[in-house]
Amino acid sequence: MARHNDLIPAPDTTLRDERDEALRTAARLRAVLDCAHDAFVSMDGDGRITAWNRAAERLFGWPADEALGRRATELMIPSALRDAHDAGMARVRRTGFSELAGRRLELTAIDRNGREFPVEMTLQLQHERGEPIFHAFLHDITARTTARTELRQERAFLQALLNSLDTGVAACDGDGRLALFNAAMRDIYGMVGRTTAELEVTPLARAYAGEAVQHEETVVCAQDRPPRRFLTNARPIDTPDGRRLGAVVAMHEITDAYRAEMLRRCRHAVAQALSEAVSARDAAMASAMAVAAELGWVCAEYWEVDEERHQMVRAGSWSRAGVDLAGFTGDEPLSFSIGQGVPGAVWERGADIWSNDLLGDLTDPGRLPLGHRLGLRAAIGMPVHSGSRVAGALAFFSDTGVARDDDILSVLRDIAAQIGRYVERRRAEDLTLALASARRDFDRVIELVNDCVWSVRYDTPDRWQMLYVSPGESGVFGGALPPADTLANVMSEHIHPDDLPQFQHYHDEVAAGRPAEFECRFIGFDGVTRWIWCRGFPRLEGDALYVDGIATNVTERRELADRREALLEREQEQVRRLRELDRMKDELVAVVSHEMRNPIAIIAAYTDSLLEEPEFAGRSELAAIERTSAHLLHLVEDLLDLARFEAGPTLLDPRPLRLDRLLRQAVEEHRITAQVALATDIGPLPMVSGEEARLRQVLDNLLSNAIKYTPAGGTVTVGARTTGEAVIVDVTDTGIGIPAEQYPQLFTRFFRASTAVDRKIKGTGLGLAVTKAIVEAHGGTIAAEPGPGGGTRFTVTLPR
């Protein structure tokens, strides 16, 4: 049995075996590297070559024995890159890390002959005994780079060629991503970075799905741009074995051609509508409908100017089938003032309007906000002119924003001009028919009147050419007027000589272009002299002066006027006599009143003396004499007051006084004997200027009348208030009242209302006349009216 020590190999033997194995491994590695197609280069931390295979010899032209131990910068790094290479090596030695390790890099290398060429390198970094070791595999990629450059040039040439085309071209790859598109297609769609899945409605997406698109019209609505139309062809791109490589599309724009055809159709439709219309309104509305239908707008309206009401009135409206614009369109009457809504704004500006902001651009009391809620987004308005004035407006509305288009505006202006001419022509025809009808009606009416209506052309002072004369000429002038141009001379020969100055003045005024009239005696063609009244209205038409007028036989009126003058003169004489009698009566009343005052005062004084005697005290006869004397004296005082006030300005002694105090004092004194309730409504009153005794007389008269004519149990109310310029006092009763027709006579002397006379209530009829005279002497007024609860209300107004 062998000993254990015999089984343990000697150290030298183990080391030798390991060395031999390492040598064999290194030999095998060198053999592998020498057989590799890629160049293999190893460097130490200083950049010196430690390994260089045969492919490296072939690639760089340096044999291994010359390359080993030399710096890489001397063998394969271009001089322009050596500093950067050395800086990178120093950074790796310092940090022990390389950002290029493990990456496939494309670099520029140099061979022994100084030829620079592109290489692809894979770099590995490892550390031995703390020092970095670099291993790199390199191979020449000159062919690949050349091919790639040629491919890039070909693609640039192809892209430049495609970008030069007006037709949009785009292609997608097998994954459906856009791989190729020219500038025209970018302008159409802006398709950079998008897939056909995102563009599934486009012809390219349909072609990628296998559909062949041939001469198809396509409408493209890019954001914030008007719709554009294209003629489109698209095809899928497949390999012979059926594998889908992608798809291609070509789009040729036909927007201008389509627009031209559309506008041509609009003009044709408008021409047909105008030819078939029976009225101006029908023509305008049919034209608006045709235009809106062709342009794809949802609503069209025609508005007419009502010059009498100064409003724009809707004449008709149309909306596209399937669009619900209830409340916005319709046949119900609708009108706008100038400046309101689309038609009002067109009317105010006299020019077209194109708005994509219904709520911000235009003033509308509520209709445009309603249209915005219903989906309307754009409005176009176009005036329809008749001569220099705006006779109407076309209004169009769209449910999408519509960019302002000068071509469409030009067509709309042409259409509006056609409608304007049609409206003017129909208006002229209607006016001609109306004029003919009015002329017939005028002739029928003129035939029924006795006046003579005439029209002449004024050439010179002696030459008037008769243009028209109505059948009534015989009744006015006693025969037919001459049609010759000697009319002025004929007229002057038949006018009464005393009235020729009036005719000459009339002639001069009319010749100066001013309306004139005159009245004269005319010796008729039948020899009868008549009074005629004539009035003329001149008018200028160009350089010619025309005069239209009317002549009337006023002979009967003049005769009646003469008789009326005679009657008037007799009536004036009677009025003078009555005024004289009235003056004499007033003087008699004043004299009698003045002369009666002293005897009545003497009777009253002796009566008072007798009543003081014991033997006569209590005698009823003396009491009756006393009452009668007091009544007569009061009557005389009233008559004298009226005489004073009516004779002229009465001297008063006005002083500032408290009217509210005077009112309360008068009420309290009358309350003692009154059989009715006395109420007051007297607010704070300012000081007024007046004579206290006279104003108290006014209050006493009004209160005594109110109490006298109010039955027991009634109410008399005294109220007072102030305004900015006056103080107003009301005395209201609930008494027997006054008939409405008698109020105007209430303040007349000796007048008494029928209600008082019927009830045998005594009175003189002078109290209210005196009261009015006193109030007016203070610069105030007094009035009466029925009370709110029956009875009468007297209102006194005094200045502050």
MARVO-303067 format. One record per residue (C-alpha): x, y, z; residue in one letter. Coordinates in steps of 0.1 Angstrom, whole numbers, plus 5000, padded with zeros to 4 digits. Example, Ala and Ser with C-alpha at 12.3 -4.5 7.8 and 13.67 -1.06 7.14 Angstrom:
residues 2
512349555078A513749895071S
***
This chain:
residues 800
500050005000M501550334990A502250595015R500250915017H503251135009N503750944977D500351074965L501051444969I502751604938P505851804943A505452184941P507752224912D505751974892T502452164898T503852494889L505352354858R502052194848D500152524853E502752714833R502452464805D498752484805E498852874805A501252864776L498952624757R495952854764T497853164753A498952984721A495352884714R494153244721L496853384697R495853134671A492153234675V492953604674L495253554644D492453384625C489853654634A488653884607H488554184631D491754354642A492554284679F494654534698V495554544735S497054844753M498354904788D497555204809G500055414791D498655334757G501355104746R500554804724I500754474741T498854264716A498454294678W496954014656N497353954619R494154134611A495554434628A498754404606E496554384575R494254674587L496954924598F500054794578G502254754608W503754404616P503354284651A507054304659D507054674650E503754754667A504354584701L505654824727G504855134707R502055384716R498755354698A498755714690T501755654667E500255364649L496455414643M495255744658I495056044635P497056344646S493856554651A492556304676L495656214696R495256484722D491756374730A492956004731H495756084755D493356284777A490955994778G493655744788M494755984816A491156004828R490855624829V494155584848R492855844873R489355724878T489655354868G486455394847F485855444809S482555564795E483455394761L483855044775A481354794763G480055014735R480154984697R481855294684L482455444650E485855614648L488355744623T491655554622A494955594602I497155324586D500955314581R500555504548N498655794565G495255694550R492455784572E489455544571F486355474593P486455174617V483955024641E485454934675M484354744705T486454834737L486754634768Q488554744800L490054524827Q492554574855H495654374863E497654444894R495754774897G496654894862E494054934834P494354704803I492454784771F491254524746H489754644713A488254474682F488254684651L487154644615H487054864585D483555004577I484555214547T482055024525A479255064550R479855434554T480155484517T476855314512A475155504540R476455834526T475155734492E471855634507L471555964526R472356154494Q469755954475E467156024502R468056394502A467756404464F464456224466L463156444494Q464256754474A462456614444L459356544463L459456884481N459557054447S456156894438L452857074443D451256744449T451356604484G453156274486V453556054518A454455694525A454455474556C456555174564D455554824573G454754924609D452355194597G454655484607R455055774583L458455714566A458355964538L456356284531F457156594512N456656964521A453256974503A451956684524M453256844556R451457164547D448256964541I448256744573Y451256824595G451756444599M455256434615V455556154640G451956034635R450955684626T448255564602T446255444632A446055804642E445055894606L442655604599E440255834580V442955944556T443555774522P447055664533L445555474562A443055314539R445755214515A447855064543Y444854854551A444854724516G442354954498E443255114465A442055474463V441655614427Q440755974419H438856034450E437856384462E439056444498T438256734521V440956814546V439957034576C443157124594A442957314626Q442557694623D442557664585R439757664559P438757334544P440757224513R439856984486R442156734469F442056464442L443656164459T445355834447N446655584472A448155234468R449554964492P453154864487I453554474488D456454234481T455953964455P455353714483D452453934497G454354094526R453054454533R455954694531L453855004535G451655234515A451955554495V449455844488V449456134464A447156434468M446656704442H444857014454E441657114435I440457374460T440657664435D438957474408A436257354432Y435757704445R435457844410A432957584401E431057644433M430958024428L429857964392R426957744405R426058024430C425858284402R423858044380H421457964409A421058344417V420358424380A417758144378Q416158264411A415958624398L414458504365S411758304382E410858554410A407558744409V408559014434S411659184447A411359004481R410958664465D414058734443A416258834472A415158534494M415558284466A419058424459S420058404496A418758034498M420757934467A423958094479V423657934514A422857594500A425857604476E428357724503L427157484530G425857744554W422957664577V420857974576C420058264552A417858564557E416758874538Y415959204556W414359514542E414659874555V411460024567D412160394563E408960514579E409660324612R413360354608H413859984613Q415259684595M412559424591V413059054584R411458964550A412258594550G414458324564S415757974555W417557704574S419157384561R417157064564A417956874595G419257184614V417057284644D417057664647L413657704663A413358044678G416158194656F414558154622T410858174612G408258374595D407158574625E407758954624P411159064636L412859404634S416059564645F417059924649S420160064631I423359904646G421559604661Q422359254651G423859154617V421259344595P421359654617G425159664617A425159624579V422659904576W424660134599E428060064581R426760034546G429359764541A429859384545D430359214578I432258884584W432358774620S433458454637N432658594672D428858644674L428958744710L431858984708G431759164674D428059264672L425459434694T422259224698D419659234725P419358854726G419058694692R422758624686L423258474721P420358234712L421958154679G425258084696H423457844720R421957664690L425357614674G425957914651L429558024650R429958264621A427858544605A428258714571I426259024562G426059204529M424159524521P421759554492V421959904478H419260084458S421060384444G423160534472S420960414501R420860074518V417559914508A418059574525G420659324538A421558954532L422458764564A424158424564F425058204594F427357894596S427657634623D431457634619T434057914619G434558044584V437658224575A437158554556R437258484519D437558764494D436358554465D433158464484I432758834494L433158934457S430458684447V428158804474L428759164464R427859074428D424758894440I423759184462A424259424433A422059204411Q419359194438I419659574442G419159634405R416259394405Y414759564435V415259904419E413759784386R410759624403R410359924425R410360144394A407759924378E405659924409D405960304412L404960344375T401860124380L401160304413A401660644396L399260554368A396660434393S397160744414A396860964383R393560794375R392360834411D393561194411F391761274379D388561124393R388861324425V389761644407I386661614384E384461624415L385861944430V384962294419N388562424423D390962454394C394262274398V396962384374W400662344365S402762574343V406362604332R407962944339Y410163044310D410363424312T408263684330P405963704300D406063334289R404163084310W403462754293Q400362574306M401062204313L397962084331Y394662234341V391762054358S388162054345P387162304373G388562594353E385262704339S383662744373G386662964384V387663164354F384363154334G385862954306G388962754295A392362894301L394562944270P397262674265P399562924248A402663074263D400963404267T399163294299L400763564320A399463844297N396063694295V395763674333M396864034337S394264154312E391363984331H392364084367I390564394381H392864694377P392664764414D394064414422D396964414397L399664514423P398764204443Q399063984411F402464144403Q403764074439H402463714435Y404263684402H407563814416D407463584446E406863274425V409463374399A411963394429A411163034438G409063114469R405462994475P402863274473A399163344472E396863624464F393163704462E391663924435C388664004413R388863834380F386763944350I385863594336G385963484301F382163484303D382163854314G381163784350V383463924377T384363674404R386563674435W389263414431I391963294455W395163154440C398162984455R401362864437G404162624447F407362664426P409762374421R413062344402L413862054379E417262104364G417362454351D413562474345A411162634370L407662484373Y404762614393V401962404406D398962574421G395262584428I392662854421A389362874440T386163074433N385663254466V382963494455T380463354480E382963354508R383763724501R380063814501E379663624533L382763794547A381364134538D378064044556R379963904585R381964224588E378764424589A377264194616L380564204635L380464584635E376864584648R377864324675E380864534685Q378564834689E376264634711Q379164514732V380364874737R376864964748R376664674772L380064754787R378965114792E375764984809L377864754830D380165034840R377165254848M375664974869K378864924888D378965304895E375365294906L375965004929V379065174943A377165494948V374065334962V376265114985S378165414997H375065625002E373265335020M376165275044R375565585065N371765545069P372165175078I374865265103A372565525119I369665275121I371965025137A373265285162A369765395172Y368565035176T371464965199D370565275220S366865165222L367864815232L369764955261E366665125275E364864915301P361364965286E362464855252F364764565262A363564235248G361364385221R361264145191S360764435167E364064595177L365864255175A364564215139A365664565130I369164485145E369464165124R368264325092T370664625097S373664395102A372764195071H372364505050L375664645064L377464315055H375964325020L377064685015V380564605027E380864315002D379564534974L382064804983L384964554985D384064424950L383964774937A387364854952R388964534938F387464574903E388264944901A391964864900G394964764921P393864754957T396164884984L396964605008L399264605038D401164275034P403364165063R404963835071P402463615091L402063255103R399363105081L399162785101D398262995133R395663185113L394062865101L393862705135R392463025150Q389763045124A388762675128V388562705166E386363015164E383962845140H383962525160R381962695188I378762745167T379162475140A376662185139Q379261975119V382561815127A385562025120L388861845112A392361975104T395361835085D397762125087I401462055084G404362285091P404062595069L406562875061P405863245066M403863405039V403363775030S399863905033G397264125050E396063925080E392564075081A391864005044R393263645046L391163585077R388163715057Q388963455030V389063175056L385863285073D383963295040N385162945030L384462795064L381062965068S380062845034N381262485040A379462475074I376262635060K375962385031Y376862075051T373961895069P374261825106A376561525112G378761605082G382461695083T384461995072V388161945068T390762215066V394162105052G397362295044A400562195027R403562355011T405262294977T408462444963G406862774954E403462794971A401362725001V398162534994I395062555016V392062315011D388662345026V386662025019T383061955030D380661665027T377661885020G375061914993I377661974965G377362174933I376362054899P379362004876A378162244849E377862524875Q381462534887Y382662784860P380063034874Q380762974910L382863294916F380563524896T378763804916R375263714928F375563354915F374063084937R374162714930A370862544922S371362304951T371362594976A368362764959V366362444958D366962394996R366062765002K369362835019I369863205022K372763385008G373763694987T376063524961G378863774969L381063584994G382963374969L383363664944A384863874973V387063574983T388463534948K389163904945A391163904978I393163584969V394063724935E395064064951A397563854971H398963704938G397263364945G394563154929T391362984941I389562684925A386662454933A385962094925E383861804937P385061654970G386361304972P383461184993G380761414980G380361784987G382862044975T386562124978R387962474976F391662514970T393562844977V397162874964T399363154978L402863234967P405663174993R
***
